[in-house]
Structures are given as C-alpha cells and as structure tokens.
Amino acid sequence: MTVPAPGPAPEEMAYGERALRDKMLLLTDPLVARHRDEMEAERPTTLTVEQYKQLQGYRQDLRDWPESEHFPAVEYRPGQPAWLADHLQ
C-alpha cells in the first residue's frame, strides 16, 4: 500500500504565499504609477476611479494577508478584481 506524500510544510506554504503576494504587488505597481501620472497630467486615465479604488483595496489586502489568522491557507488568499488580469498583460 502506498502512503500519499505529505503536503508542503506550513513554513513552505507561508513562503510561497508571501512570494505570490510580493509578485502581485510588483505587477500592479505600474498600474498605480500610470494612474497617478495620468491624474497629475490631467489626462484621461486608463483605470476608472472605481477600478483604481478596487486595485488599491486589493493591494492593501495583499499587504495585510500575512497577518491574517487564516494565512497561509490558499482558500483565504485575497481575490483580485475580475478586470485586473486584462490590465496585467
């Protein structure tokens, strides 16, 4: 009888979740910078006001994620706004 391999250790899961969080913050930095630049230049913005608020809320949720009582459980990871993937390509 084969015994299933154990899942990743909690420390490994936490490391992976922090790495994913850091990656998403880096990937979304240009969206924040572009929106601010467009606002300062008084030009039309790529993101709507609501999208920008959602983006900033998501980024704050990512920053707070490691302090969550459910960290690093993947099912409790902050969800990204539905439209975000289209802006990251």
PDB file of N, CA, C and O in Angstrom:
ATOM      1  N   MET A   1       0.835  -1.178   0.000  1.00  0.00           N
ATOM      2  CA  MET A   1       0.000   0.000   0.000  1.00  0.00           C
ATOM      3  C   MET A   1       0.883   1.246   0.000  1.00  0.00           C
ATOM      4  O   MET A   1       1.847   1.345   0.760  1.00  0.00           O
ATOM      5  N   THR A   2       0.536   2.181  -0.858  1.00  0.00           N
ATOM      6  CA  THR A   2       1.311   3.407  -0.974  1.00  0.00           C
ATOM      7  C   THR A   2       0.720   4.479  -0.066  1.00  0.00           C
ATOM      8  O   THR A   2      -0.489   4.708  -0.039  1.00  0.00           O
ATOM      9  N   VAL A   3       1.597   5.116   0.662  1.00  0.00           N
ATOM     10  CA  VAL A   3       1.178   6.212   1.537  1.00  0.00           C
ATOM     11  C   VAL A   3       1.349   7.507   0.761  1.00  0.00           C
ATOM     12  O   VAL A   3       2.418   7.752   0.201  1.00  0.00           O
ATOM     13  N   PRO A   4       0.303   8.352   0.717  1.00  0.00           N
ATOM     14  CA  PRO A   4       0.448   9.610  -0.016  1.00  0.00           C
ATOM     15  C   PRO A   4       1.527  10.490   0.603  1.00  0.00           C
ATOM     16  O   PRO A   4       1.725  10.513   1.818  1.00  0.00           O
ATOM     17  N   ALA A   5       2.206  11.202  -0.261  1.00  0.00           N
ATOM     18  CA  ALA A   5       3.249  12.118   0.202  1.00  0.00           C
ATOM     19  C   ALA A   5       2.614  13.243   1.007  1.00  0.00           C
ATOM     20  O   ALA A   5       1.526  13.714   0.676  1.00  0.00           O
ATOM     21  N   PRO A   6       3.294  13.670   2.057  1.00  0.00           N
ATOM     22  CA  PRO A   6       2.734  14.778   2.839  1.00  0.00           C
ATOM     23  C   PRO A   6       2.739  16.068   2.021  1.00  0.00           C
ATOM     24  O   PRO A   6       3.562  16.244   1.122  1.00  0.00           O
ATOM     25  N   GLY A   7       1.825  16.950   2.341  1.00  0.00           N
ATOM     26  CA  GLY A   7       1.773  18.250   1.671  1.00  0.00           C
ATOM     27  C   GLY A   7       2.924  19.119   2.132  1.00  0.00           C
ATOM     28  O   GLY A   7       3.716  18.710   2.981  1.00  0.00           O
ATOM     29  N   PRO A   8       3.020  20.299   1.584  1.00  0.00           N
ATOM     30  CA  PRO A   8       4.101  21.195   1.987  1.00  0.00           C
ATOM     31  C   PRO A   8       3.974  21.579   3.464  1.00  0.00           C
ATOM     32  O   PRO A   8       2.873  21.673   4.006  1.00  0.00           O
ATOM     33  N   ALA A   9       5.105  21.794   4.083  1.00  0.00           N
ATOM     34  CA  ALA A   9       5.136  22.234   5.478  1.00  0.00           C
ATOM     35  C   ALA A   9       4.547  23.638   5.569  1.00  0.00           C
ATOM     36  O   ALA A   9       4.578  24.381   4.588  1.00  0.00           O
ATOM     37  N   PRO A  10       4.014  24.010   6.724  1.00  0.00           N
ATOM     38  CA  PRO A  10       3.446  25.359   6.882  1.00  0.00           C
ATOM     39  C   PRO A  10       4.427  26.473   6.510  1.00  0.00           C
ATOM     40  O   PRO A  10       4.032  27.491   5.940  1.00  0.00           O
ATOM     41  N   GLU A  11       5.701  26.275   6.834  1.00  0.00           N
ATOM     42  CA  GLU A  11       6.702  27.302   6.504  1.00  0.00           C
ATOM     43  C   GLU A  11       6.851  27.455   4.990  1.00  0.00           C
ATOM     44  O   GLU A  11       7.016  28.563   4.480  1.00  0.00           O
ATOM     45  N   GLU A  12       6.789  26.321   4.279  1.00  0.00           N
ATOM     46  CA  GLU A  12       6.874  26.359   2.818  1.00  0.00           C
ATOM     47  C   GLU A  12       5.652  27.046   2.223  1.00  0.00           C
ATOM     48  O   GLU A  12       5.767  27.825   1.278  1.00  0.00           O
ATOM     49  N   MET A  13       4.487  26.753   2.779  1.00  0.00           N
ATOM     50  CA  MET A  13       3.264  27.395   2.298  1.00  0.00           C
ATOM     51  C   MET A  13       3.329  28.905   2.528  1.00  0.00           C
ATOM     52  O   MET A  13       2.968  29.686   1.647  1.00  0.00           O
ATOM     53  N   ALA A  14       3.786  29.311   3.707  1.00  0.00           N
ATOM     54  CA  ALA A  14       3.885  30.740   4.022  1.00  0.00           C
ATOM     55  C   ALA A  14       4.869  31.429   3.083  1.00  0.00           C
ATOM     56  O   ALA A  14       4.606  32.533   2.605  1.00  0.00           O
ATOM     57  N   TYR A  15       5.998  30.783   2.820  1.00  0.00           N
ATOM     58  CA  TYR A  15       6.988  31.349   1.905  1.00  0.00           C
ATOM     59  C   TYR A  15       6.383  31.538   0.514  1.00  0.00           C
ATOM     60  O   TYR A  15       6.557  32.585  -0.110  1.00  0.00           O
ATOM     61  N   GLY A  16       5.677  30.523   0.038  1.00  0.00           N
ATOM     62  CA  GLY A  16       5.056  30.600  -1.283  1.00  0.00           C
ATOM     63  C   GLY A  16       4.000  31.686  -1.368  1.00  0.00           C
ATOM     64  O   GLY A  16       3.918  32.394  -2.372  1.00  0.00           O
ATOM     65  N   GLU A  17       3.199  31.823  -0.334  1.00  0.00           N
ATOM     66  CA  GLU A  17       2.156  32.856  -0.330  1.00  0.00           C
ATOM     67  C   GLU A  17       2.762  34.251  -0.265  1.00  0.00           C
ATOM     68  O   GLU A  17       2.270  35.176  -0.911  1.00  0.00           O
ATOM     69  N   ARG A  18       3.826  34.403   0.509  1.00  0.00           N
ATOM     70  CA  ARG A  18       4.499  35.714   0.557  1.00  0.00           C
ATOM     71  C   ARG A  18       5.121  36.048  -0.799  1.00  0.00           C
ATOM     72  O   ARG A  18       5.067  37.193  -1.250  1.00  0.00           O
ATOM     73  N   ALA A  19       5.705  35.052  -1.437  1.00  0.00           N
ATOM     74  CA  ALA A  19       6.302  35.268  -2.761  1.00  0.00           C
ATOM     75  C   ALA A  19       5.234  35.673  -3.769  1.00  0.00           C
ATOM     76  O   ALA A  19       5.449  36.578  -4.576  1.00  0.00           O
ATOM     77  N   LEU A  20       4.090  35.011  -3.725  1.00  0.00           N
ATOM     78  CA  LEU A  20       2.993  35.362  -4.630  1.00  0.00           C
ATOM     79  C   LEU A  20       2.489  36.777  -4.339  1.00  0.00           C
ATOM     80  O   LEU A  20       2.244  37.561  -5.256  1.00  0.00           O
ATOM     81  N   ARG A  21       2.340  37.087  -3.064  1.00  0.00           N
ATOM     82  CA  ARG A  21       1.901  38.431  -2.677  1.00  0.00           C
ATOM     83  C   ARG A  21       2.880  39.483  -3.199  1.00  0.00           C
ATOM     84  O   ARG A  21       2.465  40.477  -3.796  1.00  0.00           O
ATOM     85  N   ASP A  22       4.169  39.266  -2.977  1.00  0.00           N
ATOM     86  CA  ASP A  22       5.182  40.223  -3.437  1.00  0.00           C
ATOM     87  C   ASP A  22       5.142  40.381  -4.955  1.00  0.00           C
ATOM     88  O   ASP A  22       5.286  41.488  -5.474  1.00  0.00           O
ATOM     89  N   LYS A  23       4.946  39.273  -5.659  1.00  0.00           N
ATOM     90  CA  LYS A  23       4.870  39.319  -7.124  1.00  0.00           C
ATOM     91  C   LYS A  23       3.680  40.157  -7.575  1.00  0.00           C
ATOM     92  O   LYS A  23       3.811  40.978  -8.483  1.00  0.00           O
ATOM     93  N   MET A  24       2.522  39.959  -6.952  1.00  0.00           N
ATOM     94  CA  MET A  24       1.330  40.712  -7.349  1.00  0.00           C
ATOM     95  C   MET A  24       1.486  42.202  -7.039  1.00  0.00           C
ATOM     96  O   MET A  24       1.021  43.044  -7.807  1.00  0.00           O
ATOM     97  N   LEU A  25       2.132  42.532  -5.931  1.00  0.00           N
ATOM     98  CA  LEU A  25       2.374  43.945  -5.634  1.00  0.00           C
ATOM     99  C   LEU A  25       3.293  44.558  -6.691  1.00  0.00           C
ATOM    100  O   LEU A  25       3.060  45.679  -7.142  1.00  0.00           O
ATOM    101  N   LEU A  26       4.330  43.828  -7.084  1.00  0.00           N
ATOM    102  CA  LEU A  26       5.234  44.331  -8.124  1.00  0.00           C
ATOM    103  C   LEU A  26       4.535  44.462  -9.474  1.00  0.00           C
ATOM    104  O   LEU A  26       4.745  45.436 -10.196  1.00  0.00           O
ATOM    105  N   LEU A  27       3.707  43.481  -9.810  1.00  0.00           N
ATOM    106  CA  LEU A  27       2.999  43.525 -11.092  1.00  0.00           C
ATOM    107  C   LEU A  27       1.992  44.668 -11.164  1.00  0.00           C
ATOM    108  O   LEU A  27       1.722  45.188 -12.246  1.00  0.00           O
ATOM    109  N   THR A  28       1.438  45.062 -10.028  1.00  0.00           N
ATOM    110  CA  THR A  28       0.433  46.125 -10.030  1.00  0.00           C
ATOM    111  C   THR A  28       1.028  47.507  -9.780  1.00  0.00           C
ATOM    112  O   THR A  28       0.334  48.508  -9.957  1.00  0.00           O
ATOM    113  N   ASP A  29       2.289  47.589  -9.376  1.00  0.00           N
ATOM    114  CA  ASP A  29       2.929  48.897  -9.176  1.00  0.00           C
ATOM    115  C   ASP A  29       2.814  49.796 -10.410  1.00  0.00           C
ATOM    116  O   ASP A  29       2.475  50.971 -10.268  1.00  0.00           O
ATOM    117  N   PRO A  30       3.086  49.282 -11.622  1.00  0.00           N
ATOM    118  CA  PRO A  30       2.985  50.149 -12.802  1.00  0.00           C
ATOM    119  C   PRO A  30       1.574  50.691 -13.039  1.00  0.00           C
ATOM    120  O   PRO A  30       1.421  51.804 -13.543  1.00  0.00           O
ATOM    121  N   LEU A  31       0.551  49.927 -12.686  1.00  0.00           N
ATOM    122  CA  LEU A  31      -0.826  50.417 -12.855  1.00  0.00           C
ATOM    123  C   LEU A  31      -1.090  51.609 -11.941  1.00  0.00           C
ATOM    124  O   LEU A  31      -1.723  52.585 -12.344  1.00  0.00           O
ATOM    125  N   VAL A  32      -0.600  51.519 -10.712  1.00  0.00           N
ATOM    126  CA  VAL A  32      -0.772  52.618  -9.758  1.00  0.00           C
ATOM    127  C   VAL A  32      -0.001  53.842 -10.242  1.00  0.00           C
ATOM    128  O   VAL A  32      -0.534  54.952 -10.254  1.00  0.00           O
ATOM    129  N   ALA A  33       1.252  53.639 -10.639  1.00  0.00           N
ATOM    130  CA  ALA A  33       2.081  54.757 -11.097  1.00  0.00           C
ATOM    131  C   ALA A  33       1.477  55.420 -12.334  1.00  0.00           C
ATOM    132  O   ALA A  33       1.434  56.647 -12.422  1.00  0.00           O
ATOM    133  N   ARG A  34       1.013  54.615 -13.289  1.00  0.00           N
ATOM    134  CA  ARG A  34       0.420  55.180 -14.506  1.00  0.00           C
ATOM    135  C   ARG A  34      -0.823  55.987 -14.172  1.00  0.00           C
ATOM    136  O   ARG A  34      -1.013  57.085 -14.695  1.00  0.00           O
ATOM    137  N   HIS A  35      -1.672  55.447 -13.301  1.00  0.00           N
ATOM    138  CA  HIS A  35      -2.900  56.162 -12.939  1.00  0.00           C
ATOM    139  C   HIS A  35      -2.559  57.505 -12.288  1.00  0.00           C
ATOM    140  O   HIS A  35      -3.158  58.527 -12.621  1.00  0.00           O
ATOM    141  N   ARG A  36      -1.615  57.501 -11.381  1.00  0.00           N
ATOM    142  CA  ARG A  36      -1.217  58.752 -10.714  1.00  0.00           C
ATOM    143  C   ARG A  36      -0.618  59.737 -11.713  1.00  0.00           C
ATOM    144  O   ARG A  36      -0.911  60.932 -11.666  1.00  0.00           O
ATOM    145  N   ASP A  37       0.224  59.233 -12.617  1.00  0.00           N
ATOM    146  CA  ASP A  37       0.821  60.105 -13.638  1.00  0.00           C
ATOM    147  C   ASP A  37      -0.252  60.717 -14.532  1.00  0.00           C
ATOM    148  O   ASP A  37      -0.211  61.909 -14.840  1.00  0.00           O
ATOM    149  N   GLU A  38      -1.208  59.895 -14.944  1.00  0.00           N
ATOM    150  CA  GLU A  38      -2.292  60.395 -15.798  1.00  0.00           C
ATOM    151  C   GLU A  38      -3.117  61.453 -15.067  1.00  0.00           C
ATOM    152  O   GLU A  38      -3.510  62.459 -15.659  1.00  0.00           O
ATOM    153  N   MET A  39      -3.375  61.224 -13.792  1.00  0.00           N
ATOM    154  CA  MET A  39      -4.137  62.199 -12.999  1.00  0.00           C
ATOM    155  C   MET A  39      -3.371  63.520 -12.889  1.00  0.00           C
ATOM    156  O   MET A  39      -3.938  64.594 -13.094  1.00  0.00           O
ATOM    157  N   GLU A  40      -2.085  63.431 -12.566  1.00  0.00           N
ATOM    158  CA  GLU A  40      -1.270  64.635 -12.409  1.00  0.00           C
ATOM    159  C   GLU A  40      -1.140  65.406 -13.717  1.00  0.00           C
ATOM    160  O   GLU A  40      -1.055  66.634 -13.710  1.00  0.00           O
ATOM    161  N   ALA A  41      -1.126  64.696 -14.831  1.00  0.00           N
ATOM    162  CA  ALA A  41      -1.020  65.337 -16.143  1.00  0.00           C
ATOM    163  C   ALA A  41      -2.380  65.805 -16.653  1.00  0.00           C
ATOM    164  O   ALA A  41      -2.490  66.353 -17.750  1.00  0.00           O
ATOM    165  N   GLU A  42      -3.412  65.582 -15.844  1.00  0.00           N
ATOM    166  CA  GLU A  42      -4.786  65.947 -16.208  1.00  0.00           C
ATOM    167  C   GLU A  42      -5.185  65.339 -17.554  1.00  0.00           C
ATOM    168  O   GLU A  42      -5.769  66.000 -18.413  1.00  0.00           O
ATOM    169  N   ARG A  43      -4.851  64.067 -17.703  1.00  0.00           N
ATOM    170  CA  ARG A  43      -5.195  63.315 -18.905  1.00  0.00           C
ATOM    171  C   ARG A  43      -6.234  62.257 -18.555  1.00  0.00           C
ATOM    172  O   ARG A  43      -6.432  61.941 -17.382  1.00  0.00           O
ATOM    173  N   PRO A  44      -6.896  61.710 -19.567  1.00  0.00           N
ATOM    174  CA  PRO A  44      -7.820  60.599 -19.292  1.00  0.00           C
ATOM    175  C   PRO A  44      -7.038  59.435 -18.664  1.00  0.00           C
ATOM    176  O   PRO A  44      -5.893  59.169 -19.030  1.00  0.00           O
ATOM    177  N   THR A  45      -7.667  58.767 -17.733  1.00  0.00           N
ATOM    178  CA  THR A  45      -6.991  57.669 -17.044  1.00  0.00           C
ATOM    179  C   THR A  45      -7.356  56.324 -17.664  1.00  0.00           C
ATOM    180  O   THR A  45      -8.468  56.118 -18.149  1.00  0.00           O
ATOM    181  N   THR A  46      -6.393  55.431 -17.633  1.00  0.00           N
ATOM    182  CA  THR A  46      -6.605  54.076 -18.136  1.00  0.00           C
ATOM    183  C   THR A  46      -7.592  53.330 -17.249  1.00  0.00           C
ATOM    184  O   THR A  46      -8.453  52.602 -17.742  1.00  0.00           O
ATOM    185  N   LEU A  47      -7.464  53.512 -15.944  1.00  0.00           N
ATOM    186  CA  LEU A  47      -8.378  52.891 -14.986  1.00  0.00           C
ATOM    187  C   LEU A  47      -9.478  53.876 -14.619  1.00  0.00           C
ATOM    188  O   LEU A  47      -9.256  55.086 -14.575  1.00  0.00           O
ATOM    189  N   THR A  48     -10.653  53.349 -14.360  1.00  0.00           N
ATOM    190  CA  THR A  48     -11.720  54.203 -13.838  1.00  0.00           C
ATOM    191  C   THR A  48     -11.428  54.478 -12.367  1.00  0.00           C
ATOM    192  O   THR A  48     -10.580  53.824 -11.761  1.00  0.00           O
ATOM    193  N   VAL A  49     -12.128  55.439 -11.806  1.00  0.00           N
ATOM    194  CA  VAL A  49     -11.975  55.736 -10.382  1.00  0.00           C
ATOM    195  C   VAL A  49     -12.300  54.490  -9.560  1.00  0.00           C
ATOM    196  O   VAL A  49     -11.598  54.175  -8.599  1.00  0.00           O
ATOM    197  N   GLU A  50     -13.361  53.788  -9.938  1.00  0.00           N
ATOM    198  CA  GLU A  50     -13.758  52.577  -9.204  1.00  0.00           C
ATOM    199  C   GLU A  50     -12.702  51.478  -9.329  1.00  0.00           C
ATOM    200  O   GLU A  50     -12.413  50.786  -8.354  1.00  0.00           O
ATOM    201  N   GLN A  51     -12.129  51.314 -10.516  1.00  0.00           N
ATOM    202  CA  GLN A  51     -11.079  50.304 -10.693  1.00  0.00           C
ATOM    203  C   GLN A  51      -9.857  50.644  -9.839  1.00  0.00           C
ATOM    204  O   GLN A  51      -9.253  49.763  -9.226  1.00  0.00           O
ATOM    205  N   TYR A  52      -9.504  51.923  -9.805  1.00  0.00           N
ATOM    206  CA  TYR A  52      -8.352  52.331  -9.008  1.00  0.00           C
ATOM    207  C   TYR A  52      -8.597  52.055  -7.525  1.00  0.00           C
ATOM    208  O   TYR A  52      -7.700  51.583  -6.825  1.00  0.00           O
ATOM    209  N   LYS A  53      -9.794  52.343  -7.048  1.00  0.00           N
ATOM    210  CA  LYS A  53     -10.135  52.050  -5.651  1.00  0.00           C
ATOM    211  C   LYS A  53     -10.062  50.550  -5.384  1.00  0.00           C
ATOM    212  O   LYS A  53      -9.535  50.125  -4.356  1.00  0.00           O
ATOM    213  N   GLN A  54     -10.587  49.752  -6.304  1.00  0.00           N
ATOM    214  CA  GLN A  54     -10.530  48.293  -6.147  1.00  0.00           C
ATOM    215  C   GLN A  54      -9.082  47.805  -6.143  1.00  0.00           C
ATOM    216  O   GLN A  54      -8.716  46.933  -5.355  1.00  0.00           O
ATOM    217  N   LEU A  55      -8.267  48.372  -7.024  1.00  0.00           N
ATOM    218  CA  LEU A  55      -6.865  47.983  -7.098  1.00  0.00           C
ATOM    219  C   LEU A  55      -6.152  48.295  -5.789  1.00  0.00           C
ATOM    220  O   LEU A  55      -5.426  47.457  -5.254  1.00  0.00           O
ATOM    221  N   GLN A  56      -6.360  49.493  -5.282  1.00  0.00           N
ATOM    222  CA  GLN A  56      -5.701  49.868  -4.034  1.00  0.00           C
ATOM    223  C   GLN A  56      -6.215  49.029  -2.865  1.00  0.00           C
ATOM    224  O   GLN A  56      -5.445  48.686  -1.968  1.00  0.00           O
ATOM    225  N   GLY A  57      -7.498  48.699  -2.864  1.00  0.00           N
ATOM    226  CA  GLY A  57      -8.041  47.826  -1.828  1.00  0.00           C
ATOM    227  C   GLY A  57      -7.424  46.436  -1.891  1.00  0.00           C
ATOM    228  O   GLY A  57      -7.087  45.845  -0.865  1.00  0.00           O
ATOM    229  N   TYR A  58      -7.283  45.924  -3.102  1.00  0.00           N
ATOM    230  CA  TYR A  58      -6.670  44.610  -3.305  1.00  0.00           C
ATOM    231  C   TYR A  58      -5.221  44.621  -2.827  1.00  0.00           C
ATOM    232  O   TYR A  58      -4.780  43.693  -2.150  1.00  0.00           O
ATOM    233  N   ARG A  59      -4.493  45.657  -3.176  1.00  0.00           N
ATOM    234  CA  ARG A  59      -3.095  45.762  -2.763  1.00  0.00           C
ATOM    235  C   ARG A  59      -2.973  45.829  -1.240  1.00  0.00           C
ATOM    236  O   ARG A  59      -2.064  45.234  -0.662  1.00  0.00           O
ATOM    237  N   GLN A  60      -3.887  46.554  -0.593  1.00  0.00           N
ATOM    238  CA  GLN A  60      -3.850  46.611   0.870  1.00  0.00           C
ATOM    239  C   GLN A  60      -4.191  45.254   1.472  1.00  0.00           C
ATOM    240  O   GLN A  60      -3.589  44.840   2.462  1.00  0.00           O
ATOM    241  N   ASP A  61      -5.153  44.568   0.875  1.00  0.00           N
ATOM    242  CA  ASP A  61      -5.489  43.214   1.343  1.00  0.00           C
ATOM    243  C   ASP A  61      -4.279  42.284   1.216  1.00  0.00           C
ATOM    244  O   ASP A  61      -4.045  41.446   2.087  1.00  0.00           O
ATOM    245  N   LEU A  62      -3.513  42.430   0.132  1.00  0.00           N
ATOM    246  CA  LEU A  62      -2.307  41.618  -0.035  1.00  0.00           C
ATOM    247  C   LEU A  62      -1.283  41.933   1.051  1.00  0.00           C
ATOM    248  O   LEU A  62      -0.647  41.029   1.593  1.00  0.00           O
ATOM    249  N   ARG A  63      -1.127  43.212   1.366  1.00  0.00           N
ATOM    250  CA  ARG A  63      -0.177  43.593   2.416  1.00  0.00           C
ATOM    251  C   ARG A  63      -0.592  43.034   3.777  1.00  0.00           C
ATOM    252  O   ARG A  63       0.251  42.628   4.577  1.00  0.00           O
ATOM    253  N   ASP A  64      -1.895  43.019   4.023  1.00  0.00           N
ATOM    254  CA  ASP A  64      -2.412  42.540   5.310  1.00  0.00           C
ATOM    255  C   ASP A  64      -2.477  41.017   5.395  1.00  0.00           C
ATOM    256  O   ASP A  64      -2.560  40.466   6.493  1.00  0.00           O
ATOM    257  N   TRP A  65      -2.439  40.336   4.260  1.00  0.00           N
ATOM    258  CA  TRP A  65      -2.640  38.892   4.183  1.00  0.00           C
ATOM    259  C   TRP A  65      -1.758  38.098   5.151  1.00  0.00           C
ATOM    260  O   TRP A  65      -2.282  37.216   5.832  1.00  0.00           O
ATOM    261  N   PRO A  66      -0.441  38.361   5.251  1.00  0.00           N
ATOM    262  CA  PRO A  66       0.382  37.550   6.160  1.00  0.00           C
ATOM    263  C   PRO A  66      -0.010  37.682   7.637  1.00  0.00           C
ATOM    264  O   PRO A  66       0.332  36.815   8.442  1.00  0.00           O
ATOM    265  N   GLU A  67      -0.708  38.735   7.993  1.00  0.00           N
ATOM    266  CA  GLU A  67      -1.127  38.927   9.384  1.00  0.00           C
ATOM    267  C   GLU A  67      -2.489  38.300   9.663  1.00  0.00           C
ATOM    268  O   GLU A  67      -2.940  38.289  10.808  1.00  0.00           O
ATOM    269  N   SER A  68      -3.138  37.785   8.643  1.00  0.00           N
ATOM    270  CA  SER A  68      -4.462  37.184   8.784  1.00  0.00           C
ATOM    271  C   SER A  68      -4.380  35.894   9.594  1.00  0.00           C
ATOM    272  O   SER A  68      -3.392  35.164   9.513  1.00  0.00           O
ATOM    273  N   GLU A  69      -5.411  35.621  10.365  1.00  0.00           N
ATOM    274  CA  GLU A  69      -5.442  34.377  11.140  1.00  0.00           C
ATOM    275  C   GLU A  69      -5.502  33.151  10.232  1.00  0.00           C
ATOM    276  O   GLU A  69      -5.169  32.047  10.664  1.00  0.00           O
ATOM    277  N   HIS A  70      -5.916  33.329   8.997  1.00  0.00           N
ATOM    278  CA  HIS A  70      -6.039  32.208   8.065  1.00  0.00           C
ATOM    279  C   HIS A  70      -4.805  32.017   7.180  1.00  0.00           C
ATOM    280  O   HIS A  70      -4.741  31.059   6.410  1.00  0.00           O
ATOM    281  N   PHE A  71      -3.830  32.916   7.284  1.00  0.00           N
ATOM    282  CA  PHE A  71      -2.604  32.811   6.492  1.00  0.00           C
ATOM    283  C   PHE A  71      -1.871  31.536   6.877  1.00  0.00           C
ATOM    284  O   PHE A  71      -1.771  31.252   8.071  1.00  0.00           O
ATOM    285  N   PRO A  72      -1.359  30.764   5.954  1.00  0.00           N
ATOM    286  CA  PRO A  72      -1.277  30.925   4.512  1.00  0.00           C
ATOM    287  C   PRO A  72      -2.291  30.075   3.727  1.00  0.00           C
ATOM    288  O   PRO A  72      -2.003  29.678   2.597  1.00  0.00           O
ATOM    289  N   ALA A  73      -3.443  29.794   4.288  1.00  0.00           N
ATOM    290  CA  ALA A  73      -4.431  28.951   3.598  1.00  0.00           C
ATOM    291  C   ALA A  73      -4.868  29.608   2.288  1.00  0.00           C
ATOM    292  O   ALA A  73      -5.423  30.706   2.289  1.00  0.00           O
ATOM    293  N   VAL A  74      -4.615  28.932   1.191  1.00  0.00           N
ATOM    294  CA  VAL A  74      -4.866  29.463  -0.151  1.00  0.00           C
ATOM    295  C   VAL A  74      -6.320  29.895  -0.333  1.00  0.00           C
ATOM    296  O   VAL A  74      -6.592  30.896  -0.996  1.00  0.00           O
ATOM    297  N   GLU A  75      -7.243  29.152   0.246  1.00  0.00           N
ATOM    298  CA  GLU A  75      -8.659  29.483   0.060  1.00  0.00           C
ATOM    299  C   GLU A  75      -9.046  30.824   0.688  1.00  0.00           C
ATOM    300  O   GLU A  75     -10.125  31.346   0.409  1.00  0.00           O
ATOM    301  N   TYR A  76      -8.182  31.382   1.526  1.00  0.00           N
ATOM    302  CA  TYR A  76      -8.459  32.691   2.131  1.00  0.00           C
ATOM    303  C   TYR A  76      -7.612  33.806   1.515  1.00  0.00           C
ATOM    304  O   TYR A  76      -7.692  34.955   1.950  1.00  0.00           O
ATOM    305  N   ARG A  77      -6.806  33.476   0.512  1.00  0.00           N
ATOM    306  CA  ARG A  77      -5.969  34.480  -0.163  1.00  0.00           C
ATOM    307  C   ARG A  77      -6.862  35.569  -0.748  1.00  0.00           C
ATOM    308  O   ARG A  77      -7.919  35.264  -1.302  1.00  0.00           O
ATOM    309  N   PRO A  78      -6.457  36.837  -0.635  1.00  0.00           N
ATOM    310  CA  PRO A  78      -7.271  37.911  -1.227  1.00  0.00           C
ATOM    311  C   PRO A  78      -7.487  37.675  -2.720  1.00  0.00           C
ATOM    312  O   PRO A  78      -6.557  37.339  -3.452  1.00  0.00           O
ATOM    313  N   GLY A  79      -8.716  37.857  -3.147  1.00  0.00           N
ATOM    314  CA  GLY A  79      -9.050  37.690  -4.554  1.00  0.00           C
ATOM    315  C   GLY A  79      -8.821  38.977  -5.322  1.00  0.00           C
ATOM    316  O   GLY A  79      -9.132  40.067  -4.841  1.00  0.00           O
ATOM    317  N   GLN A  80      -8.281  38.843  -6.508  1.00  0.00           N
ATOM    318  CA  GLN A  80      -8.030  40.035  -7.318  1.00  0.00           C
ATOM    319  C   GLN A  80      -9.298  40.451  -8.045  1.00  0.00           C
ATOM    320  O   GLN A  80     -10.158  39.618  -8.330  1.00  0.00           O
ATOM    321  N   PRO A  81      -9.415  41.745  -8.347  1.00  0.00           N
ATOM    322  CA  PRO A  81     -10.574  42.204  -9.119  1.00  0.00           C
ATOM    323  C   PRO A  81     -10.649  41.466 -10.457  1.00  0.00           C
ATOM    324  O   PRO A  81      -9.623  41.159 -11.063  1.00  0.00           O
ATOM    325  N   ALA A  82     -11.855  41.191 -10.904  1.00  0.00           N
ATOM    326  CA  ALA A  82     -12.073  40.412 -12.129  1.00  0.00           C
ATOM    327  C   ALA A  82     -11.406  41.042 -13.349  1.00  0.00           C
ATOM    328  O   ALA A  82     -10.952  40.317 -14.233  1.00  0.00           O
ATOM    329  N   TRP A  83     -11.337  42.337 -13.418  1.00  0.00           N
ATOM    330  CA  TRP A  83     -10.809  43.043 -14.579  1.00  0.00           C
ATOM    331  C   TRP A  83      -9.281  43.109 -14.582  1.00  0.00           C
ATOM    332  O   TRP A  83      -8.688  43.432 -15.612  1.00  0.00           O
ATOM    333  N   LEU A  84      -8.638  42.813 -13.469  1.00  0.00           N
ATOM    334  CA  LEU A  84      -7.202  43.049 -13.320  1.00  0.00           C
ATOM    335  C   LEU A  84      -6.352  42.264 -14.317  1.00  0.00           C
ATOM    336  O   LEU A  84      -5.396  42.812 -14.867  1.00  0.00           O
ATOM    337  N   ALA A  85      -6.672  41.014 -14.558  1.00  0.00           N
ATOM    338  CA  ALA A  85      -5.855  40.190 -15.461  1.00  0.00           C
ATOM    339  C   ALA A  85      -5.709  40.835 -16.837  1.00  0.00           C
ATOM    340  O   ALA A  85      -4.648  40.738 -17.453  1.00  0.00           O
ATOM    341  N   ASP A  86      -6.756  41.487 -17.322  1.00  0.00           N
ATOM    342  CA  ASP A  86      -6.694  42.141 -18.634  1.00  0.00           C
ATOM    343  C   ASP A  86      -5.702  43.296 -18.650  1.00  0.00           C
ATOM    344  O   ASP A  86      -5.143  43.609 -19.701  1.00  0.00           O
ATOM    345  N   HIS A  87      -5.474  43.930 -17.514  1.00  0.00           N
ATOM    346  CA  HIS A  87      -4.565  45.075 -17.444  1.00  0.00           C
ATOM    347  C   HIS A  87      -3.127  44.665 -17.142  1.00  0.00           C
ATOM    348  O   HIS A  87      -2.219  45.492 -17.222  1.00  0.00           O
ATOM    349  N   LEU A  88      -2.915  43.418 -16.803  1.00  0.00           N
ATOM    350  CA  LEU A  88      -1.560  42.955 -16.489  1.00  0.00           C
ATOM    351  C   LEU A  88      -0.861  42.356 -17.695  1.00  0.00           C
ATOM    352  O   LEU A  88       0.317  42.009 -17.611  1.00  0.00           O
ATOM    353  N   GLN A  89      -1.556  42.227 -18.808  1.00  0.00           N
ATOM    354  CA  GLN A  89      -0.952  41.614 -19.992  1.00  0.00           C
ATOM    355  C   GLN A  89      -0.269  42.635 -20.852  1.00  0.00           C
ATOM    356  O   GLN A  89       0.294  42.290 -21.892  1.00  0.00           O
TER     357      GLN A  89
END
